[in-house]
Structure formats: C-alpha cells, structure tokens
C-alpha cells in the first residue's frame, strides 16, 4: 500500500506538470487547429531563464528568502516565455495561417530546432544544477513521502487550472476565444479581433509552459537545452489522450499519463523484479495511448472541433 500511495503521489506531481503544458497545446489547437511543436522549447527557455535569474538574484540579493527568489525568477521566466511565444506566433505562424496544414507543422519543427540551438549557444550544452530553494525535509503522508517542492507543484497547478477555467468561461477574453474557436470570420463580424485573441492564446499557453518549466527544474534539480523535448512530446500525448482541443481533456490526459508512467515505472517494476523499471516508463504511457486511440480516436473527452464556414 505504501508503494502504491507513493507512486500515486509521484504520478500526480508529474501529471500536473504535463497538464499545464498540454493546456497550451490544446488551447492553440482549439482556436487555430494547429499543433505548436515548439511549445516544449518555450518551457526549456523559461527554465533556463529562471536558472540565470536565480543566479543573479542570489548574488545581488543574498538576504532574500528562497521562496521569494523562486517567485521572482518565475515571474521573469513567464515574461520571457510570453514574449517569445508572441514573437513566434507573429513571425512564424501568422503568415502561414491560411497555408496548407503541413507548412505550419514544418515551421513549428524548425522553430523548435532553432530555439534548441540558440539555447545551446547562450547557455552552453552542459547540464546545470538547479538550486533547491524550498525546504528539502520530506512530509510523511500515510507511509509515503512528499517534498515541499512537490506540494508547491500540486498547489500551483491547481491554482492555475482554477484561474484558467475562470478566464475561459467568465471573462470577455474567454468569450472571444470561444467565439474565435467556433468561427473566426463570424467572430470578427461581431467585433472580436481574431489576431489579438490568437496572440493572447499563445501568451497564456507560454505562461503555463513557463510555470511547468520552473516546476520541472525545481523537481528534478537540473536544466539543459534539450530538457523541453520529452516533456513537450509527453504533453502533446496527454492532450491527444484526453481529447485535443478540450481543456478538461488536457488536464485529465496529463494526470492519467503521469499516473501511468509513475505506476508503470515503480509499482509494476517491483512486480517484475526491475525488468520493467523507470528506464521503460515511456513504454507504458504510449502503449496505453495507442490502446485508447484505437478504441476512441477522439480521446477520452474529445469533442469534434466545430467546422469552419
């Protein structure tokens, strides 16, 4: 039972981070029907930016408490990620909005490689240790343990989901986003500015990715220029798993993917004497994804995206 509870806690922490990134994928897809494969690299740039900011803040303001330094670094990372994603949308995706679907897909892959290369040049390719700024004393929960950093991850993720739900369902921007997702030309006739709404969607997705990037760095204790590739791929998988274009589906997909990976790597690994351990964690997630999409191609909570007139 202790092993099961520990893997559930680990899975929820991992799934929370996947969910934040998956929301960025599914919001963009729901509005412009495009997959932003550079989203994982936005996460990476945010994590590296926060690492640089932490180093500068600790050198210039040593008396600042750890949580304060982390919050300031997170804010800087969010601003940089938002500006970067806004620029990517304006320069790389907007000119191709009416092109064949393959053009923006290839462009997104090119942007991903470009960002990785630029990050490697700016921050060098070696792994960098991300400092532990919160207490490292584990908290006992029914025989399992959870660190203060993991508690922070769960709390911040829950807060982000509540704020995003309120934003989409109860604000003028949220109504404009839903209208643009239904039909951008009709929304424009009603006074909505589709270009501004799409840019805002990219900015919101970047902020969520930045938060997830800082969480990944805090939880695993290192950053590097390729760190965004696998979380980005997993988050895309989570978005498809839950139903691409569906916000609750992205959250459900992220949490389930994290749980499947964690239980597969730990609990099932113990059953098999370590034959199926953490090094095979990806297998469990993608096998389940294949099964789900075979039985339900639209995903667990997938809905048909409204046809454009």
Rosetta blueprint (number, residue, H / E / L):
1 X L
2 X H
3 X H
4 X H
5 X H
6 X H
7 X H
8 X H
9 X H
10 X H
11 X H
12 X H
13 X H
14 X H
15 X H
16 X H
17 X H
18 X H
19 X H
20 X H
21 X H
22 X H
23 X H
24 X H
25 X H
26 X H
27 X H
28 X H
29 X H
30 X H
31 X H
32 X H
33 X L
34 X L
35 X L
36 X L
37 X L
38 X L
39 X H
40 X H
41 X H
42 X H
43 X H
44 X H
45 X H
46 X H
47 X H
48 X H
49 X H
50 X H
51 X H
52 X H
53 X H
54 X H
55 X H
56 X H
57 X H
58 X H
59 X H
60 X H
61 X L
62 X L
63 X L
64 X L
65 X L
66 X H
67 X H
68 X H
69 X H
70 X H
71 X H
72 X H
73 X H
74 X H
75 X H
76 X H
77 X H
78 X H
79 X H
80 X H
81 X H
82 X H
83 X H
84 X H
85 X H
86 X H
87 X H
88 X H
89 X H
90 X H
91 X H
92 X H
93 X H
94 X H
95 X H
96 X H
97 X L
98 X L
99 X L
100 X L
101 X H
102 X H
103 X H
104 X H
105 X H
106 X H
107 X H
108 X H
109 X H
110 X H
111 X H
112 X H
113 X H
114 X H
115 X H
116 X H
117 X H
118 X H
119 X H
120 X H
121 X H
122 X H
123 X H
124 X L
125 X L
126 X L
127 X L
128 X E
129 X E
130 X L
131 X L
132 X L
133 X L
134 X L
135 X L
136 X L
137 X L
138 X L
139 X E
140 X E
141 X E
142 X L
143 X L
144 X E
145 X E
146 X E
147 X L
148 X H
149 X H
150 X H
151 X H
152 X H
153 X H
154 X H
155 X H
156 X H
157 X H
158 X H
159 X H
160 X H
161 X H
162 X H
163 X H
164 X H
165 X H
166 X H
167 X H
168 X H
169 X H
170 X H
171 X L
172 X H
173 X H
174 X H
175 X H
176 X H
177 X H
178 X H
179 X H
180 X H
181 X H
182 X H
183 X L
184 X H
185 X H
186 X H
187 X H
188 X H
189 X H
190 X L
191 X L
192 X L
193 X L
194 X H
195 X H
196 X H
197 X H
198 X H
199 X H
200 X H
201 X H
202 X H
203 X H
204 X H
205 X H
206 X H
207 X H
208 X H
209 X H
210 X H
211 X H
212 X H
213 X H
214 X H
215 X H
216 X H
217 X H
218 X H
219 X H
220 X H
221 X L
222 X E
223 X E
224 X L
225 X L
226 X L
227 X H
228 X H
229 X H
230 X H
231 X H
232 X H
233 X H
234 X H
235 X H
236 X H
237 X H
238 X H
239 X H
240 X H
241 X H
242 X H
243 X L
244 X L
245 X L
246 X L
247 X H
248 X H
249 X H
250 X H
251 X H
252 X H
253 X H
254 X H
255 X H
256 X H
257 X H
258 X H
259 X H
260 X H
261 X H
262 X H
263 X H
264 X H
265 X H
266 X L
267 X H
268 X H
269 X H
270 X H
271 X H
272 X L
273 X L
274 X L
275 X L
276 X L
277 X L
278 X H
279 X H
280 X H
281 X H
282 X H
283 X H
284 X H
285 X H
286 X H
287 X H
288 X H
289 X H
290 X H
291 X H
292 X H
293 X H
294 X H
295 X H
296 X L
297 X L
298 X L
299 X L
300 X L
301 X L
302 X L
303 X L
304 X L
305 X L
306 X L
307 X L
308 X L
309 X L
